[in-house]
């Protein structure tokens, strides 16, 4: 393994708890939730549908008002404080980048809830702005080209095995995030 120069982090289920997809999984029956996440969530993440449009759709499919759903999403914004503290310290000595499948405005709101976290990342790659989502080949090609990096110079932390497999296709080392203690141990081999 060569020297790692770029530390790439997913946002949801790593630095912040899941919000929209977690709510969908809790609120809708399993098959319907899977379908909504595979279609509408991907549309939001890719920037093809706004969060407001998704909330309107979810309201029609449920007994909840748009305002109630929006309030529920806002109320679910919660940082993984161990990861936030780690990144705030780590970013002072390492090149850190955020790679997130999210609507741009939603991600901005989530990051704003944790003062100082946004400044820890040299660049934020948000799928809604890029109009491509992890784990697509195009997403990782774009990130590597933009960084001027080789895959072997990067390590990517994400909770989603599919996203990690997409990264490995480019020679990017990966850490599957389960919890902070596990991550803290695994990152050591890349320092």
Order of alpha helices (4+ residues) and beta strands (2+ residues): beta-alpha-alpha-alpha-alpha-alpha-alpha-beta-alpha-beta-alpha-alpha-beta-alpha-beta-alpha
